[in-house]
Amino acid sequence: MTTTLIDLTTVARDDRELRIALAGELDFHTAGQVGPSLRAVAACGHPRLVLDLRGLTFCDSAGIDLLTRLDRHCRAGGTRLLLSGVPPLVVKSIRVLAADRHLSFVVS
């Protein structure tokens, strides 16, 4: 039996943005699971991709690396990646790793 440690759900979609919620643990193992799906939705041509992270219970450096790589992927395709509902401990980790220089946050 396999236990899912992360859940990826489409919350809203219109011509301007695609909103995706991540819930669970974003770590080395789960980043590899959701990375391809996130890159695929980023390539769908929406001007904005908003990741709602309020459901994250854990995020390590591999998860933050996934977010920074996804940001680069989005920018290359003309999509703006925005993070919303980022838990305080994840914000702290993002700042410690200096990833906040590249990642954009939005209040929603």
N, C-alpha and C positions, 0 to 999 in steps of 0.2 A: 504494500500500500504506500502511495506517495502522498506526502503532505505538501500542499501549496503554501508557500511562505509569503507570496506576494500576489496581489490581485490588481489587474489592469482593467478599468472600466471606462467606456465612453460615456461622458456625462451630458454633453451638449455639442451640437454641431450646426453651424450655419455657414453662409458664404464668407463671413469674416474670420471665424475662429473655430477651432476644434478644442474641446475641453475634455481632458482625460484625468481620471482619479487613480492614484496609486495607493494601495493600502497593504500593510504588512511590513515585512523586513526587506530592505533594499541593500543587499550585500554582494559579495563576490559571486555567490551561486545564483541568486535571483536576478542580478544585473544581466547575467548571461542569458537568462530566460526571457526577460522583457525587452532587452536591448533591440533585437531584430523587429519586434512589433512596434516599438516606439520610432525606430528609424523608418519603418514602412508608413506609419501614419504621418510622420513629418514630411514625407515625400508626396503626400496627397494634394498639395497645392494650396492649403489654407494659408492666409497671410499670417495668422497667429496660432500657435499651439500653446495652450495653457495646461500645465501639469498641476493638478491639485494634490498636494502632498500631505494634507492634514491627517490622512489615515496611516501615515508611516509610523511604525513603532520602533524602527531601528534603521540607521543608514550609516554604512562605513565608508571608507575612502574609495572602495570600488564603486559604490553607489554614486558618490559625488563625481567620480571620474566618468561614469556613464552620463550624468547630467551635463558635464562640460563637453564631452564628445558629441552628445546629442545637440547641444547648442551650436557647436561648429557645423554639424551636419545641417541643421536648420538654416543657419546663416548662408551656407553655400547654396541652398535651394531657394532662398528668398523668403523663408519663414522666420518669424520672430518667436523664440521660445520664452515663455514667461512662467515663473514658478509662483504658485499661490498656496496659502495655508501651510507654509513651511514650519514644522515644529521647532521650538527654540533651540533644542540640542542639535538639530540638523543645521540650523542657521549658524550656530557656533562652530560646528565642524567645517562648514563651507568657508567661514571667515578664517579659521586656523589654516586651512589649506589654500587660502588666497583665491579660491574659486569665485568669490563674490566680485572679482574684477571683471569677470566674463558673464556671469549669470545675472538675469534680471528678475526682480521680484515684483509682484502685483498684489494689492490688497483686494480681496473679493469676498 
